């Protein structure tokens, strides 16, 4: 699974000024590896929104998830 994101995701700030961080995102992704890509994207945006609370979002946020599965040849 590959997760692509813009800096607006990891630089989103809480009302106290703390950044969401790449570490927090990585922890979330590792805990949700069983989800479909669209579900994982929803979880990421929900997590960032909860973290941000009432703080304004000043940057765009883009997330793309790619899951590669192997299929038998032939």
PDB file of N, CA, C and O in Angstrom:
ATOM      1  N   UNK A   1       0.851  -1.170   0.000  1.00  0.00           N
ATOM      2  CA  UNK A   1       0.000   0.000   0.000  1.00  0.00           C
ATOM      3  C   UNK A   1       0.893   1.228   0.000  1.00  0.00           C
ATOM      4  O   UNK A   1       1.863   1.317   0.753  1.00  0.00           O
ATOM      5  N   UNK A   2       0.546   2.162  -0.855  1.00  0.00           N
ATOM      6  CA  UNK A   2       1.239   3.442  -0.904  1.00  0.00           C
ATOM      7  C   UNK A   2       0.246   4.535  -0.531  1.00  0.00           C
ATOM      8  O   UNK A   2      -0.886   4.553  -1.013  1.00  0.00           O
ATOM      9  N   UNK A   3       0.683   5.440   0.329  1.00  0.00           N
ATOM     10  CA  UNK A   3      -0.157   6.564   0.728  1.00  0.00           C
ATOM     11  C   UNK A   3       0.579   7.841   0.340  1.00  0.00           C
ATOM     12  O   UNK A   3       1.678   8.113   0.824  1.00  0.00           O
ATOM     13  N   UNK A   4      -0.040   8.612  -0.535  1.00  0.00           N
ATOM     14  CA  UNK A   4       0.506   9.890  -0.966  1.00  0.00           C
ATOM     15  C   UNK A   4      -0.317  10.987  -0.303  1.00  0.00           C
ATOM     16  O   UNK A   4      -1.538  10.877  -0.189  1.00  0.00           O
ATOM     17  N   UNK A   5       0.360  12.046   0.133  1.00  0.00           N
ATOM     18  CA  UNK A   5      -0.363  13.136   0.793  1.00  0.00           C
ATOM     19  C   UNK A   5       0.387  14.439   0.622  1.00  0.00           C
ATOM     20  O   UNK A   5       1.605  14.453   0.444  1.00  0.00           O
ATOM     21  N   UNK A   6      -0.347  15.525   0.676  1.00  0.00           N
ATOM     22  CA  UNK A   6       0.274  16.844   0.627  1.00  0.00           C
ATOM     23  C   UNK A   6       0.621  17.298   2.035  1.00  0.00           C
ATOM     24  O   UNK A   6       0.140  16.739   3.021  1.00  0.00           O
ATOM     25  N   UNK A   7       1.452  18.308   2.112  1.00  0.00           N
ATOM     26  CA  UNK A   7       1.899  18.794   3.417  1.00  0.00           C
ATOM     27  C   UNK A   7       0.769  19.345   4.276  1.00  0.00           C
ATOM     28  O   UNK A   7       0.909  19.440   5.495  1.00  0.00           O
ATOM     29  N   UNK A   8      -0.345  19.708   3.656  1.00  0.00           N
ATOM     30  CA  UNK A   8      -1.476  20.217   4.429  1.00  0.00           C
ATOM     31  C   UNK A   8      -2.030  19.190   5.403  1.00  0.00           C
ATOM     32  O   UNK A   8      -2.633  19.559   6.411  1.00  0.00           O
ATOM     33  N   UNK A   9      -1.837  17.914   5.119  1.00  0.00           N
ATOM     34  CA  UNK A   9      -2.314  16.859   6.019  1.00  0.00           C
ATOM     35  C   UNK A   9      -1.467  16.840   7.283  1.00  0.00           C
ATOM     36  O   UNK A   9      -2.002  16.947   8.387  1.00  0.00           O
ATOM     37  N   UNK A  10      -0.156  16.707   7.138  1.00  0.00           N
ATOM     38  CA  UNK A  10       0.715  16.557   8.302  1.00  0.00           C
ATOM     39  C   UNK A  10       1.006  17.870   9.016  1.00  0.00           C
ATOM     40  O   UNK A  10       1.459  17.868  10.161  1.00  0.00           O
ATOM     41  N   UNK A  11       0.746  19.000   8.341  1.00  0.00           N
ATOM     42  CA  UNK A  11       0.963  20.302   8.970  1.00  0.00           C
ATOM     43  C   UNK A  11      -0.315  20.919   9.526  1.00  0.00           C
ATOM     44  O   UNK A  11      -0.298  22.049  10.014  1.00  0.00           O
ATOM     45  N   UNK A  12      -1.427  20.181   9.455  1.00  0.00           N
ATOM     46  CA  UNK A  12      -2.677  20.662  10.063  1.00  0.00           C
ATOM     47  C   UNK A  12      -2.428  20.859  11.555  1.00  0.00           C
ATOM     48  O   UNK A  12      -1.787  20.029  12.200  1.00  0.00           O
ATOM     49  N   UNK A  13      -2.933  21.948  12.092  1.00  0.00           N
ATOM     50  CA  UNK A  13      -2.653  22.282  13.493  1.00  0.00           C
ATOM     51  C   UNK A  13      -3.872  22.129  14.385  1.00  0.00           C
ATOM     52  O   UNK A  13      -5.005  22.394  13.985  1.00  0.00           O
ATOM     53  N   UNK A  14      -3.599  21.692  15.607  1.00  0.00           N
ATOM     54  CA  UNK A  14      -4.626  21.639  16.644  1.00  0.00           C
ATOM     55  C   UNK A  14      -4.880  23.057  17.141  1.00  0.00           C
ATOM     56  O   UNK A  14      -4.120  23.966  16.807  1.00  0.00           O
ATOM     57  N   UNK A  15      -5.929  23.266  17.929  1.00  0.00           N
ATOM     58  CA  UNK A  15      -6.162  24.602  18.488  1.00  0.00           C
ATOM     59  C   UNK A  15      -4.975  25.111  19.318  1.00  0.00           C
ATOM     60  O   UNK A  15      -4.806  26.319  19.487  1.00  0.00           O
ATOM     61  N   UNK A  16      -4.155  24.184  19.834  1.00  0.00           N
ATOM     62  CA  UNK A  16      -2.983  24.569  20.634  1.00  0.00           C
ATOM     63  C   UNK A  16      -1.756  24.846  19.770  1.00  0.00           C
ATOM     64  O   UNK A  16      -0.717  25.251  20.293  1.00  0.00           O
ATOM     65  N   UNK A  17      -1.858  24.636  18.457  1.00  0.00           N
ATOM     66  CA  UNK A  17      -0.738  24.908  17.563  1.00  0.00           C
ATOM     67  C   UNK A  17       0.156  23.712  17.279  1.00  0.00           C
ATOM     68  O   UNK A  17       1.182  23.862  16.616  1.00  0.00           O
ATOM     69  N   UNK A  18      -0.203  22.532  17.763  1.00  0.00           N
ATOM     70  CA  UNK A  18       0.580  21.321  17.511  1.00  0.00           C
ATOM     71  C   UNK A  18       0.251  20.806  16.106  1.00  0.00           C
ATOM     72  O   UNK A  18      -0.908  20.823  15.692  1.00  0.00           O
ATOM     73  N   UNK A  19       1.271  20.348  15.378  1.00  0.00           N
ATOM     74  CA  UNK A  19       1.048  19.797  14.042  1.00  0.00           C
ATOM     75  C   UNK A  19       0.603  18.338  14.122  1.00  0.00           C
ATOM     76  O   UNK A  19       0.993  17.604  15.030  1.00  0.00           O
ATOM     77  N   UNK A  20      -0.221  17.934  13.155  1.00  0.00           N
ATOM     78  CA  UNK A  20      -0.697  16.555  13.081  1.00  0.00           C
ATOM     79  C   UNK A  20       0.485  15.596  12.969  1.00  0.00           C
ATOM     80  O   UNK A  20       0.510  14.603  13.696  1.00  0.00           O
ATOM     81  N   UNK A  21       1.430  15.829  12.129  1.00  0.00           N
ATOM     82  CA  UNK A  21       2.715  15.148  11.970  1.00  0.00           C
ATOM     83  C   UNK A  21       2.661  13.879  11.130  1.00  0.00           C
ATOM     84  O   UNK A  21       1.653  13.175  11.085  1.00  0.00           O
ATOM     85  N   UNK A  22       3.773  13.616  10.473  1.00  0.00           N
ATOM     86  CA  UNK A  22       3.923  12.400   9.667  1.00  0.00           C
ATOM     87  C   UNK A  22       3.894  11.160  10.552  1.00  0.00           C
ATOM     88  O   UNK A  22       3.390  10.115  10.139  1.00  0.00           O
ATOM     89  N   UNK A  23       4.425  11.267  11.754  1.00  0.00           N
ATOM     90  CA  UNK A  23       4.403  10.132  12.680  1.00  0.00           C
ATOM     91  C   UNK A  23       2.995   9.725  13.067  1.00  0.00           C
ATOM     92  O   UNK A  23       2.681   8.536  13.124  1.00  0.00           O
ATOM     93  N   UNK A  24       2.153  10.700  13.331  1.00  0.00           N
ATOM     94  CA  UNK A  24       0.756  10.420  13.685  1.00  0.00           C
ATOM     95  C   UNK A  24       0.039   9.781  12.491  1.00  0.00           C
ATOM     96  O   UNK A  24      -0.745   8.846  12.657  1.00  0.00           O
ATOM     97  N   UNK A  25       0.315  10.293  11.284  1.00  0.00           N
ATOM     98  CA  UNK A  25      -0.290   9.722  10.079  1.00  0.00           C
ATOM     99  C   UNK A  25       0.178   8.282   9.874  1.00  0.00           C
ATOM    100  O   UNK A  25      -0.635   7.409   9.570  1.00  0.00           O
ATOM    101  N   UNK A  26       1.472   8.025  10.035  1.00  0.00           N
ATOM    102  CA  UNK A  26       2.004   6.672   9.860  1.00  0.00           C
ATOM    103  C   UNK A  26       1.385   5.700  10.859  1.00  0.00           C
ATOM    104  O   UNK A  26       1.064   4.566  10.503  1.00  0.00           O
ATOM    105  N   UNK A  27       1.217   6.131  12.092  1.00  0.00           N
ATOM    106  CA  UNK A  27       0.594   5.282  13.115  1.00  0.00           C
ATOM    107  C   UNK A  27      -0.838   4.942  12.718  1.00  0.00           C
ATOM    108  O   UNK A  27      -1.261   3.792  12.840  1.00  0.00           O
ATOM    109  N   UNK A  28      -1.582   5.934  12.245  1.00  0.00           N
ATOM    110  CA  UNK A  28      -2.956   5.701  11.815  1.00  0.00           C
ATOM    111  C   UNK A  28      -2.998   4.718  10.649  1.00  0.00           C
ATOM    112  O   UNK A  28      -3.781   3.768  10.667  1.00  0.00           O
ATOM    113  N   UNK A  29      -2.162   4.940   9.639  1.00  0.00           N
ATOM    114  CA  UNK A  29      -2.162   4.069   8.460  1.00  0.00           C
ATOM    115  C   UNK A  29      -1.820   2.631   8.856  1.00  0.00           C
ATOM    116  O   UNK A  29      -2.474   1.693   8.399  1.00  0.00           O
ATOM    117  N   UNK A  30      -0.813   2.452   9.690  1.00  0.00           N
ATOM    118  CA  UNK A  30      -0.439   1.092  10.130  1.00  0.00           C
ATOM    119  C   UNK A  30      -1.579   0.399  10.864  1.00  0.00           C
ATOM    120  O   UNK A  30      -1.714  -0.822  10.787  1.00  0.00           O
ATOM    121  N   UNK A  31      -2.391   1.158  11.567  1.00  0.00           N
ATOM    122  CA  UNK A  31      -3.489   0.551  12.330  1.00  0.00           C
ATOM    123  C   UNK A  31      -4.716   0.247  11.467  1.00  0.00           C
ATOM    124  O   UNK A  31      -5.654  -0.408  11.923  1.00  0.00           O
ATOM    125  N   UNK A  32      -4.706   0.727  10.217  1.00  0.00           N
ATOM    126  CA  UNK A  32      -5.878   0.585   9.349  1.00  0.00           C
ATOM    127  C   UNK A  32      -5.545  -0.094   8.018  1.00  0.00           C
ATOM    128  O   UNK A  32      -6.249   0.118   7.030  1.00  0.00           O
ATOM    129  N   UNK A  33      -4.503  -0.893   7.976  1.00  0.00           N
ATOM    130  CA  UNK A  33      -4.060  -1.510   6.724  1.00  0.00           C
ATOM    131  C   UNK A  33      -5.094  -2.449   6.109  1.00  0.00           C
ATOM    132  O   UNK A  33      -5.019  -2.756   4.919  1.00  0.00           O
ATOM    133  N   UNK A  34      -6.052  -2.905   6.903  1.00  0.00           N
ATOM    134  CA  UNK A  34      -7.063  -3.831   6.391  1.00  0.00           C
ATOM    135  C   UNK A  34      -8.189  -3.123   5.626  1.00  0.00           C
ATOM    136  O   UNK A  34      -9.017  -3.783   4.998  1.00  0.00           O
ATOM    137  N   UNK A  35      -8.224  -1.795   5.673  1.00  0.00           N
ATOM    138  CA  UNK A  35      -9.297  -1.049   5.007  1.00  0.00           C
ATOM    139  C   UNK A  35      -9.051  -0.936   3.508  1.00  0.00           C
ATOM    140  O   UNK A  35      -7.914  -1.011   3.042  1.00  0.00           O
ATOM    141  N   UNK A  36     -10.133  -0.755   2.765  1.00  0.00           N
ATOM    142  CA  UNK A  36     -10.028  -0.421   1.351  1.00  0.00           C
ATOM    143  C   UNK A  36      -9.447   0.983   1.242  1.00  0.00           C
ATOM    144  O   UNK A  36      -9.589   1.777   2.172  1.00  0.00           O
ATOM    145  N   UNK A  37      -8.791   1.309   0.117  1.00  0.00           N
ATOM    146  CA  UNK A  37      -8.203   2.648  -0.025  1.00  0.00           C
ATOM    147  C   UNK A  37      -9.180   3.794   0.245  1.00  0.00           C
ATOM    148  O   UNK A  37      -8.810   4.755   0.920  1.00  0.00           O
ATOM    149  N   UNK A  38     -10.400   3.723  -0.255  1.00  0.00           N
ATOM    150  CA  UNK A  38     -11.349   4.823  -0.028  1.00  0.00           C
ATOM    151  C   UNK A  38     -11.710   4.943   1.453  1.00  0.00           C
ATOM    152  O   UNK A  38     -11.903   6.050   1.955  1.00  0.00           O
ATOM    153  N   UNK A  39     -11.803   3.822   2.146  1.00  0.00           N
ATOM    154  CA  UNK A  39     -12.097   3.853   3.581  1.00  0.00           C
ATOM    155  C   UNK A  39     -10.920   4.446   4.354  1.00  0.00           C
ATOM    156  O   UNK A  39     -11.113   5.200   5.307  1.00  0.00           O
ATOM    157  N   UNK A  40      -9.703   4.101   3.940  1.00  0.00           N
ATOM    158  CA  UNK A  40      -8.520   4.647   4.605  1.00  0.00           C
ATOM    159  C   UNK A  40      -8.461   6.162   4.420  1.00  0.00           C
ATOM    160  O   UNK A  40      -8.148   6.891   5.362  1.00  0.00           O
ATOM    161  N   UNK A  41      -8.755   6.630   3.231  1.00  0.00           N
ATOM    162  CA  UNK A  41      -8.772   8.075   2.987  1.00  0.00           C
ATOM    163  C   UNK A  41      -9.785   8.750   3.903  1.00  0.00           C
ATOM    164  O   UNK A  41      -9.488   9.785   4.499  1.00  0.00           O
ATOM    165  N   UNK A  42     -10.974   8.175   4.019  1.00  0.00           N
ATOM    166  CA  UNK A  42     -11.993   8.725   4.921  1.00  0.00           C
ATOM    167  C   UNK A  42     -11.486   8.762   6.356  1.00  0.00           C
ATOM    168  O   UNK A  42     -11.702   9.745   7.065  1.00  0.00           O
ATOM    169  N   UNK A  43     -10.812   7.701   6.788  1.00  0.00           N
ATOM    170  CA  UNK A  43     -10.269   7.636   8.162  1.00  0.00           C
ATOM    171  C   UNK A  43      -9.212   8.719   8.376  1.00  0.00           C
ATOM    172  O   UNK A  43      -9.176   9.350   9.432  1.00  0.00           O
ATOM    173  N   UNK A  44      -8.361   8.936   7.386  1.00  0.00           N
ATOM    174  CA  UNK A  44      -7.326   9.964   7.517  1.00  0.00           C
ATOM    175  C   UNK A  44      -7.961  11.336   7.663  1.00  0.00           C
ATOM    176  O   UNK A  44      -7.605  12.092   8.567  1.00  0.00           O
ATOM    177  N   UNK A  45      -8.903  11.665   6.777  1.00  0.00           N
ATOM    178  CA  UNK A  45      -9.542  12.980   6.869  1.00  0.00           C
ATOM    179  C   UNK A  45     -10.308  13.143   8.180  1.00  0.00           C
ATOM    180  O   UNK A  45     -10.302  14.228   8.761  1.00  0.00           O
ATOM    181  N   UNK A  46     -10.958  12.097   8.650  1.00  0.00           N
ATOM    182  CA  UNK A  46     -11.689  12.173   9.924  1.00  0.00           C
ATOM    183  C   UNK A  46     -10.720  12.387  11.081  1.00  0.00           C
ATOM    184  O   UNK A  46     -10.998  13.169  11.991  1.00  0.00           O
ATOM    185  N   UNK A  47      -9.600  11.704  11.049  1.00  0.00           N
ATOM    186  CA  UNK A  47      -8.603  11.840  12.112  1.00  0.00           C
ATOM    187  C   UNK A  47      -8.028  13.249  12.144  1.00  0.00           C
ATOM    188  O   UNK A  47      -7.883  13.840  13.214  1.00  0.00           O
ATOM    189  N   UNK A  48      -7.700  13.788  10.972  1.00  0.00           N
ATOM    190  CA  UNK A  48      -7.160  15.149  10.915  1.00  0.00           C
ATOM    191  C   UNK A  48      -8.211  16.146  11.392  1.00  0.00           C
ATOM    192  O   UNK A  48      -7.888  17.071  12.137  1.00  0.00           O
ATOM    193  N   UNK A  49      -9.453  15.974  10.978  1.00  0.00           N
ATOM    194  CA  UNK A  49     -10.520  16.895  11.398  1.00  0.00           C
ATOM    195  C   UNK A  49     -10.712  16.851  12.915  1.00  0.00           C
ATOM    196  O   UNK A  49     -10.886  17.890  13.553  1.00  0.00           O
ATOM    197  N   UNK A  50     -10.680  15.657  13.483  1.00  0.00           N
ATOM    198  CA  UNK A  50     -10.828  15.536  14.940  1.00  0.00           C
ATOM    199  C   UNK A  50      -9.654  16.189  15.650  1.00  0.00           C
ATOM    200  O   UNK A  50      -9.842  16.883  16.649  1.00  0.00           O
ATOM    201  N   UNK A  51      -8.447  15.976  15.146  1.00  0.00           N
ATOM    202  CA  UNK A  51      -7.249  16.573  15.727  1.00  0.00           C
ATOM    203  C   UNK A  51      -7.315  18.096  15.660  1.00  0.00           C
ATOM    204  O   UNK A  51      -6.981  18.785  16.623  1.00  0.00           O
ATOM    205  N   UNK A  52      -7.752  18.613  14.507  1.00  0.00           N
ATOM    206  CA  UNK A  52      -7.820  20.048  14.275  1.00  0.00           C
ATOM    207  C   UNK A  52      -8.875  20.726  15.134  1.00  0.00           C
ATOM    208  O   UNK A  52      -8.707  21.874  15.542  1.00  0.00           O
ATOM    209  N   UNK A  53      -9.953  20.021  15.404  1.00  0.00           N
ATOM    210  CA  UNK A  53     -11.021  20.619  16.200  1.00  0.00           C
ATOM    211  C   UNK A  53     -11.554  21.873  15.550  1.00  0.00           C
ATOM    212  O   UNK A  53     -11.918  21.868  14.374  1.00  0.00           O
ATOM    213  N   UNK A  54     -11.601  22.943  16.309  1.00  0.00           N
ATOM    214  CA  UNK A  54     -12.147  24.208  15.807  1.00  0.00           C
ATOM    215  C   UNK A  54     -11.107  25.058  15.096  1.00  0.00           C
ATOM    216  O   UNK A  54     -11.435  26.126  14.578  1.00  0.00           O
ATOM    217  N   UNK A  55      -9.850  24.600  15.060  1.00  0.00           N
ATOM    218  CA  UNK A  55      -8.798  25.367  14.393  1.00  0.00           C
ATOM    219  C   UNK A  55      -9.055  25.405  12.889  1.00  0.00           C
ATOM    220  O   UNK A  55      -9.523  24.424  12.311  1.00  0.00           O
ATOM    221  N   UNK A  56      -8.754  26.519  12.267  1.00  0.00           N
ATOM    222  CA  UNK A  56      -8.960  26.684  10.829  1.00  0.00           C
ATOM    223  C   UNK A  56      -7.927  25.880  10.045  1.00  0.00           C
ATOM    224  O   UNK A  56      -6.797  25.691  10.493  1.00  0.00           O
ATOM    225  N   UNK A  57      -8.332  25.415   8.876  1.00  0.00           N
ATOM    226  CA  UNK A  57      -7.417  24.724   7.961  1.00  0.00           C
ATOM    227  C   UNK A  57      -6.877  25.766   6.992  1.00  0.00           C
ATOM    228  O   UNK A  57      -7.650  26.391   6.266  1.00  0.00           O
ATOM    229  N   UNK A  58      -5.558  25.963   6.971  1.00  0.00           N
ATOM    230  CA  UNK A  58      -4.965  27.009   6.145  1.00  0.00           C
ATOM    231  C   UNK A  58      -4.337  26.493   4.862  1.00  0.00           C
ATOM    232  O   UNK A  58      -3.916  27.290   4.024  1.00  0.00           O
ATOM    233  N   UNK A  59      -4.266  25.196   4.689  1.00  0.00           N
ATOM    234  CA  UNK A  59      -3.621  24.628   3.507  1.00  0.00           C
ATOM    235  C   UNK A  59      -4.519  23.544   2.935  1.00  0.00           C
ATOM    236  O   UNK A  59      -5.339  22.960   3.644  1.00  0.00           O
ATOM    237  N   UNK A  60      -4.356  23.286   1.654  1.00  0.00           N
ATOM    238  CA  UNK A  60      -5.143  22.213   1.048  1.00  0.00           C
ATOM    239  C   UNK A  60      -4.661  20.857   1.561  1.00  0.00           C
ATOM    240  O   UNK A  60      -3.509  20.708   1.969  1.00  0.00           O
ATOM    241  N   UNK A  61      -5.545  19.888   1.536  1.00  0.00           N
ATOM    242  CA  UNK A  61      -5.201  18.533   1.954  1.00  0.00           C
ATOM    243  C   UNK A  61      -5.608  17.572   0.843  1.00  0.00           C
ATOM    244  O   UNK A  61      -6.769  17.526   0.435  1.00  0.00           O
ATOM    245  N   UNK A  62      -4.640  16.812   0.365  1.00  0.00           N
ATOM    246  CA  UNK A  62      -4.888  15.817  -0.661  1.00  0.00           C
ATOM    247  C   UNK A  62      -4.290  14.503  -0.195  1.00  0.00           C
ATOM    248  O   UNK A  62      -3.162  14.466   0.296  1.00  0.00           O
ATOM    249  N   UNK A  63      -5.053  13.416  -0.351  1.00  0.00           N
ATOM    250  CA  UNK A  63      -4.580  12.084   0.003  1.00  0.00           C
ATOM    251  C   UNK A  63      -4.961  11.138  -1.124  1.00  0.00           C
ATOM    252  O   UNK A  63      -6.086  11.171  -1.622  1.00  0.00           O
ATOM    253  N   UNK A  64      -4.017  10.298  -1.521  1.00  0.00           N
ATOM    254  CA  UNK A  64      -4.281   9.242  -2.496  1.00  0.00           C
ATOM    255  C   UNK A  64      -3.687   7.955  -1.945  1.00  0.00           C
ATOM    256  O   UNK A  64      -2.572   7.949  -1.423  1.00  0.00           O
ATOM    257  N   UNK A  65      -4.437   6.867  -2.063  1.00  0.00           N
ATOM    258  CA  UNK A  65      -3.985   5.573  -1.548  1.00  0.00           C
ATOM    259  C   UNK A  65      -4.009   4.572  -2.692  1.00  0.00           C
ATOM    260  O   UNK A  65      -4.995   4.462  -3.421  1.00  0.00           O
ATOM    261  N   UNK A  66      -2.921   3.852  -2.835  1.00  0.00           N
ATOM    262  CA  UNK A  66      -2.822   2.821  -3.865  1.00  0.00           C
ATOM    263  C   UNK A  66      -2.501   1.495  -3.193  1.00  0.00           C
ATOM    264  O   UNK A  66      -1.501   1.367  -2.486  1.00  0.00           O
ATOM    265  N   UNK A  67      -3.352   0.524  -3.419  1.00  0.00           N
ATOM    266  CA  UNK A  67      -3.122  -0.829  -2.891  1.00  0.00           C
ATOM    267  C   UNK A  67      -2.811  -1.727  -4.079  1.00  0.00           C
ATOM    268  O   UNK A  67      -3.577  -1.791  -5.041  1.00  0.00           O
ATOM    269  N   UNK A  68      -1.701  -2.405  -4.004  1.00  0.00           N
ATOM    270  CA  UNK A  68      -1.288  -3.314  -5.065  1.00  0.00           C
ATOM    271  C   UNK A  68      -1.528  -4.733  -4.583  1.00  0.00           C
ATOM    272  O   UNK A  68      -1.070  -5.131  -3.512  1.00  0.00           O
ATOM    273  N   UNK A  69      -2.243  -5.477  -5.386  1.00  0.00           N
ATOM    274  CA  UNK A  69      -2.454  -6.890  -5.073  1.00  0.00           C
ATOM    275  C   UNK A  69      -1.957  -7.709  -6.249  1.00  0.00           C
ATOM    276  O   UNK A  69      -2.008  -7.267  -7.397  1.00  0.00           O
ATOM    277  N   UNK A  70      -1.484  -8.890  -5.954  1.00  0.00           N
ATOM    278  CA  UNK A  70      -0.988  -9.729  -7.052  1.00  0.00           C
ATOM    279  C   UNK A  70      -2.091 -10.688  -7.485  1.00  0.00           C
ATOM    280  O   UNK A  70      -2.890 -11.161  -6.677  1.00  0.00           O
ATOM    281  N   UNK A  71      -2.108 -10.951  -8.762  1.00  0.00           N
ATOM    282  CA  UNK A  71      -3.086 -11.888  -9.321  1.00  0.00           C
ATOM    283  C   UNK A  71      -2.313 -12.992 -10.053  1.00  0.00           C
ATOM    284  O   UNK A  71      -1.243 -12.737 -10.605  1.00  0.00           O
ATOM    285  N   UNK A  72      -2.833 -14.169 -10.057  1.00  0.00           N
ATOM    286  CA  UNK A  72      -2.129 -15.246 -10.764  1.00  0.00           C
ATOM    287  C   UNK A  72      -2.001 -14.920 -12.241  1.00  0.00           C
ATOM    288  O   UNK A  72      -2.929 -14.397 -12.858  1.00  0.00           O
ATOM    289  N   UNK A  73      -0.864 -15.228 -12.789  1.00  0.00           N
ATOM    290  CA  UNK A  73      -0.638 -15.012 -14.219  1.00  0.00           C
ATOM    291  C   UNK A  73      -1.261 -16.168 -15.004  1.00  0.00           C
ATOM    292  O   UNK A  73      -1.290 -17.314 -14.555  1.00  0.00           O
ATOM    293  N   UNK A  74      -1.747 -15.828 -16.165  1.00  0.00           N
ATOM    294  CA  UNK A  74      -2.237 -16.893 -17.053  1.00  0.00           C
ATOM    295  C   UNK A  74      -3.653 -16.990 -17.110  1.00  0.00           C
ATOM    296  O   UNK A  74      -4.185 -17.844 -17.819  1.00  0.00           O
TER     297      UNK A  74
END
